[in-house]
Amino acid sequence: MMVADFETQIAVNGFAEVDGTRVCVHGVRGVTEEEAKEYIKMLREKYPDDSIPALEINAADGDSVNLCYTIKPKPFQRIRRITGYLVGTLDRFNNAKRAEESQRVKHSIE
């Protein structure tokens, strides 16, 4: 199966897949795959720890473009204060601290 070039994919599908990012172009003609790769590279340098699943290249005034992009949210770990320590999980506690945690009095509002 032959892979269509960037401009053809944009014209037919409305988007193209570039380096794992879905790129849509609106109101701008002549955007090349290399240009899209440079925009993606710039965003990856700006957000090195984040994944960028989607990028929209929109027309702006003159020769400028507006970039609208989506950053995939990172999973986060809930942090709790347990026996005076801020922890996410109890896996790093030693036996004494685990015993202290299991014997603590949990307060609730009724």
VOPAGU-2260 file (C-alpha; in pm, 1 decimal, decimal comma):
REM VOPAGU-2260
SITE   aa  ch    i         X         Y         Z
SITE  MET   A    0       0,0       0,0       0,0
SITE  MET   A    1     139,1     337,7     -99,7
SITE  VAL   A    2     141,2     609,6     161,9
SITE  ALA   A    3       7,8     938,6      25,0
SITE  ASP   A    4     219,7    1248,5      66,7
SITE  PHE   A    5     141,7    1506,4     333,3
SITE  GLU   A    6     -48,2    1752,4     111,0
SITE  THR   A    7    -265,0    1475,1     -35,3
SITE  GLN   A    8    -352,5    1339,4     309,4
SITE  ILE   A    9    -453,0    1688,9     421,8
SITE  ALA   A   10    -665,3    1742,1     109,8
SITE  VAL   A   11    -840,0    1403,5     129,6
SITE  ASN   A   12    -870,8    1339,6     505,2
SITE  GLY   A   13    -844,5    1689,4     649,1
SITE  PHE   A   14    -545,6    1574,8     856,9
SITE  ALA   A   15    -216,7    1387,2     829,6
SITE  GLU   A   16     -18,5    1184,1    1079,8
SITE  VAL   A   17     331,3    1326,9    1135,1
SITE  ASP   A   18     568,9    1174,7    1391,2
SITE  GLY   A   19     278,6    1040,1    1597,5
SITE  THR   A   20      91,6    1372,0    1595,2
SITE  ARG   A   21    -232,9    1432,8    1407,5
SITE  VAL   A   22    -182,3    1752,3    1207,4
SITE  CYS   A   23    -476,9    1953,9    1068,8
SITE  VAL   A   24    -430,4    2257,3     844,6
SITE  HIS   A   25    -702,0    2525,1     815,1
SITE  GLY   A   26    -687,5    2821,5     577,8
SITE  VAL   A   27    -316,4    2791,3     501,7
SITE  ARG   A   28    -183,6    2672,1     167,8
SITE  GLY   A   29     154,4    2522,4      99,1
SITE  VAL   A   30     225,5    2381,8     446,0
SITE  THR   A   31     481,2    2106,4     396,8
SITE  GLU   A   32     551,9    1799,6     604,2
SITE  GLU   A   33     892,1    1945,2     696,8
SITE  GLU   A   34     723,5    2260,4     826,6
SITE  ALA   A   35     480,3    2052,4    1033,5
SITE  LYS   A   36     774,4    1852,4    1172,5
SITE  GLU   A   37     946,0    2176,6    1275,0
SITE  TYR   A   38     632,7    2294,3    1458,8
SITE  ILE   A   39     611,8    1957,8    1636,5
SITE  LYS   A   40     983,3    1973,3    1722,0
SITE  MET   A   41     938,2    2324,0    1866,2
SITE  LEU   A   42     646,5    2206,5    2082,2
SITE  ARG   A   43     838,5    1900,5    2203,3
SITE  GLU   A   44    1127,5    2125,5    2304,0
SITE  LYS   A   45     884,8    2354,7    2488,8
SITE  TYR   A   46     707,2    2060,3    2659,1
SITE  PRO   A   47     973,7    1786,1    2678,0
SITE  ASP   A   48     786,7    1562,9    2925,6
SITE  ASP   A   49     448,1    1581,4    2751,2
SITE  SER   A   50     293,5    1399,4    2457,6
SITE  ILE   A   51     136,5    1610,0    2181,6
SITE  PRO   A   52    -133,4    1403,0    2008,6
SITE  ALA   A   53    -285,3    1682,3    1795,2
SITE  LEU   A   54    -173,8    2002,5    1623,3
SITE  GLU   A   55    -381,6    2248,9    1422,7
SITE  ILE   A   56    -215,2    2500,5    1194,5
SITE  ASN   A   57    -455,5    2791,4    1134,2
SITE  ALA   A   58    -426,9    3100,0     918,1
SITE  ALA   A   59    -343,1    3427,8    1089,8
SITE  ASP   A   60    -260,8    3778,9     967,3
SITE  GLY   A   61     -10,5    3800,7     683,3
SITE  ASP   A   62     238,5    3516,1     670,0
SITE  SER   A   63     179,0    3414,4    1030,1
SITE  VAL   A   64       3,3    3104,2    1154,4
SITE  ASN   A   65    -164,9    3017,2    1481,9
SITE  LEU   A   66     -76,1    2683,7    1637,5
SITE  CYS   A   67    -344,4    2512,9    1843,3
SITE  TYR   A   68    -222,8    2195,3    2008,1
SITE  THR   A   69    -334,6    1934,9    2255,1
SITE  ILE   A   70    -113,2    1808,8    2533,2
SITE  LYS   A   71    -196,5    1463,3    2661,8
SITE  PRO   A   72    -249,1    1484,9    3035,4
SITE  LYS   A   73      -5,4    1290,9    3248,2
SITE  PRO   A   74    -140,9    1052,3    3505,7
SITE  PHE   A   75     -89,5    1180,0    3857,5
SITE  GLN   A   76     -56,9    1010,0    4188,5
SITE  ARG   A   77    -269,4    1115,0    4481,9
SITE  ILE   A   78     -60,8    1245,9    4771,1
SITE  ARG   A   79    -185,8    1200,7    5126,5
SITE  ARG   A   80     -51,5    1289,7    5467,7
SITE  ILE   A   81     -17,9     967,7    5663,3
SITE  THR   A   82     141,7     964,7    6009,4
SITE  GLY   A   83     307,9    1299,0    5941,5
SITE  TYR   A   84     452,8    1210,8    5599,2
SITE  LEU   A   85     335,6    1312,7    5251,9
SITE  VAL   A   86     314,1     988,0    5056,1
SITE  GLY   A   87     153,3     851,5    4742,6
SITE  THR   A   88     175,0     484,6    4832,5
SITE  LEU   A   89     283,9     291,0    5136,3
SITE  ASP   A   90     529,1      66,4    4951,4
SITE  ARG   A   91     834,4     258,7    5079,4
SITE  PHE   A   92     733,9     232,0    5445,4
SITE  ASN   A   93     932,0      -2,8    5668,6
SITE  ASN   A   94     758,1    -254,1    5897,8
SITE  ALA   A   95     736,4     -13,6    6193,2
SITE  LYS   A   96     581,0     264,1    5984,4
SITE  ARG   A   97     336,1      12,9    5824,3
SITE  ALA   A   98     230,0     -99,5    6172,3
SITE  GLU   A   99     185,6     262,0    6280,9
SITE  GLU   A  100     -31,3     327,0    5973,6
SITE  SER   A  101    -248,5      20,2    6029,6
SITE  GLN   A  102    -305,9     113,7    6397,0
SITE  ARG   A  103    -386,7     479,6    6344,1
SITE  VAL   A  104    -726,4     623,6    6430,1
SITE  LYS   A  105    -905,2     746,1    6119,7
SITE  HIS   A  106   -1128,7    1044,9    6187,8
SITE  SER   A  107   -1448,4    1103,8    5996,4
SITE  ILE   A  108   -1720,1    1365,4    5994,2
SITE  GLU   A  109   -2064,4    1227,5    6067,6
